[in-house]
Amino acid sequence: MRKKTAAVLAAVTLTAVAAALCEAATASASSPTAYSYVQNLIDKTDSLNAPFCELTITQAAGGTVPNQSPSPVGWSVIFLSSSGWQQLSGQGKELFSDRRTSAYPQQPFDQNQADTVGLSLANDPSTGATTVTLTALSWGGAQQRLSNLRVEDGMLVGDGASIGNRPVTGLYVLSCGMQPLPG
């Protein structure tokens, strides 16, 4: 009887482990990709809903730039609209943690020292590629494409150039959603 009970327990345990592995494989296979994340925004864009992205830029401390904090953070909210087939774009004001108000006590993210940034999200159905391009409109229109795009904790994440003369890369996080339009 003990051998039969042990065998049944072993079989139940193996079945549970196999089911857990199958569930994990299915979950990872259905995890959102950068392409599906952007496609979801494109598909939901209509006359009643406007997509937006909250952009946060972070970077590790390093380098020496006068009057710049050790690890500045950039922040922006950008409303997007359809700008072509499989593409959304828009622009917004970008605030920085190392740009402080002049009044005491000095506060970060001074709105009077904001930059204007453009954002483009595009999918290419023929290749399955997603492109995220940022344009520094306050700085002559310099553009950069984010690399290593991925979805982490429901947000689109990519690597790109750092702010100022800091470490080589910064981390760019886009938390996107839909805003119902009045009407």
C-alpha positions in Angstrom: 0.0 0.0 0.0 2.9 2.4 0.9 4.5 1.8 -2.5 1.3 2.4 -4.3 0.7 5.7 -2.4 4.2 6.8 -3.0 3.8 6.1 -6.7 0.5 8.0 -6.9 2.1 11.0 -5.1 5.1 10.9 -7.4 2.7 10.8 -10.5 0.6 13.7 -9.1 3.7 15.7 -8.4 5.1 15.1 -11.9 1.8 16.0 -13.4 1.7 19.2 -11.3 5.2 20.1 -12.3 4.5 19.4 -16.0 1.3 21.5 -15.8 3.2 24.4 -14.2 6.0 24.2 -16.9 3.3 24.3 -19.7 1.6 27.2 -18.0 4.9 29.1 -17.7 5.8 28.4 -21.4 2.3 29.5 -22.5 2.5 32.7 -20.4 5.9 33.6 -21.7 4.8 32.9 -25.3 1.8 35.2 -24.8 3.8 37.9 -23.0 3.4 41.2 -24.8 6.2 42.2 -27.2 7.1 45.8 -28.2 5.2 45.2 -31.5 2.0 44.0 -29.8 2.2 46.8 -27.2 2.4 49.5 -30.0 -0.2 47.6 -32.1 -2.6 47.7 -29.2 -2.4 51.5 -29.1 -2.7 51.8 -32.9 -5.8 49.5 -33.0 -7.5 51.5 -30.2 -7.0 54.9 -31.7 -10.2 56.3 -33.1 -12.3 59.5 -33.0 -13.3 58.8 -29.4 -9.9 57.8 -27.9 -6.5 59.4 -28.0 -3.3 57.5 -27.1 -0.8 59.0 -24.8 2.6 58.0 -23.4 4.2 59.1 -20.2 8.0 59.1 -20.9 10.5 58.8 -18.1 14.2 58.8 -18.8 16.7 57.7 -16.1 20.4 57.1 -16.1 23.1 56.0 -13.8 25.2 58.5 -12.0 28.5 59.3 -13.7 30.4 61.9 -15.6 30.9 65.5 -14.6 28.7 68.2 -16.0 28.6 71.6 -14.1 25.2 72.3 -12.5 23.8 68.9 -13.4 22.7 66.4 -10.7 24.5 63.0 -10.5 21.6 61.1 -12.2 19.1 63.4 -13.8 15.6 62.2 -14.7 13.5 63.5 -17.7 9.7 63.3 -17.7 7.1 64.1 -20.3 3.5 63.3 -21.2 2.9 63.1 -25.0 -0.4 62.8 -26.7 -0.2 60.9 -29.9 -2.2 60.8 -33.1 -2.1 58.6 -36.2 0.6 59.9 -38.4 0.6 57.3 -41.1 0.0 53.7 -41.6 1.0 51.7 -38.5 2.4 54.9 -36.9 1.6 57.2 -34.0 3.4 60.4 -33.2 3.2 63.6 -31.1 5.2 66.1 -29.1 5.2 67.4 -25.5 7.1 69.4 -23.0 10.0 67.5 -21.3 11.0 68.4 -17.7 14.2 67.5 -16.0 15.1 66.9 -12.4 18.3 68.9 -12.6 16.5 72.1 -13.9 15.3 73.7 -10.7 13.1 76.7 -10.0 14.8 79.9 -9.0 12.5 80.6 -6.0 13.5 79.2 -2.6 13.2 76.3 -1.9 14.4 75.3 -5.3 12.2 72.5 -6.8 13.2 70.1 -9.6 11.3 69.9 -12.9 11.0 73.6 -13.6 8.4 74.1 -16.2 10.1 77.4 -17.3 13.1 75.3 -18.4 11.2 72.6 -20.4 12.4 71.2 -23.7 10.1 70.1 -26.4 10.4 66.4 -27.4 8.8 64.5 -30.3 7.8 60.8 -30.1 7.1 58.4 -32.9 6.0 54.8 -32.4 5.8 52.7 -35.6 5.2 49.0 -36.4 6.3 47.3 -39.7 4.0 44.4 -40.3 6.3 42.9 -43.0 9.2 42.5 -40.6 7.5 42.5 -37.2 9.8 45.4 -36.2 8.9 48.2 -33.9 10.6 51.6 -34.0 10.5 54.2 -31.2 12.1 57.5 -32.3 12.6 60.5 -30.1 13.2 64.0 -31.6 14.9 66.8 -29.5 12.8 69.6 -31.0 14.4 72.2 -28.7 17.9 71.1 -29.8 17.6 71.4 -33.6 15.6 68.2 -34.3 18.3 65.7 -33.4 16.7 62.2 -33.5 17.5 58.9 -31.8 16.0 55.5 -32.1 15.6 53.4 -28.9 17.2 50.0 -29.0 16.6 46.8 -27.1 12.8 47.4 -27.0 10.9 45.2 -24.6 7.8 45.2 -22.4 8.4 45.1 -18.6 5.6 45.3 -16.1 3.2 46.6 -18.7 5.5 49.4 -19.9 7.5 49.8 -23.1 11.2 50.0 -22.2 14.2 50.8 -24.4 17.8 52.0 -24.3 19.0 55.2 -25.8 21.5 58.0 -25.5 21.9 59.6 -22.1 21.0 63.1 -21.1 24.0 65.5 -21.4 27.5 64.0 -21.2 26.7 61.1 -18.9 27.1 57.4 -19.2 26.6 56.1 -22.7 23.0 54.9 -22.3 19.9 55.9 -20.5 16.8 53.9 -19.8 13.6 55.1 -21.5 10.3 53.9 -20.1 7.0 54.6 -21.8 3.8 54.0 -19.9 1.1 54.3 -22.5 -2.7 54.3 -22.5 -5.8 55.7 -24.0 -7.6 59.0 -23.1 -11.3 59.3 -23.9 -11.9 62.4 -26.0 -14.7 64.8 -24.9 -17.8 64.8 -27.1 
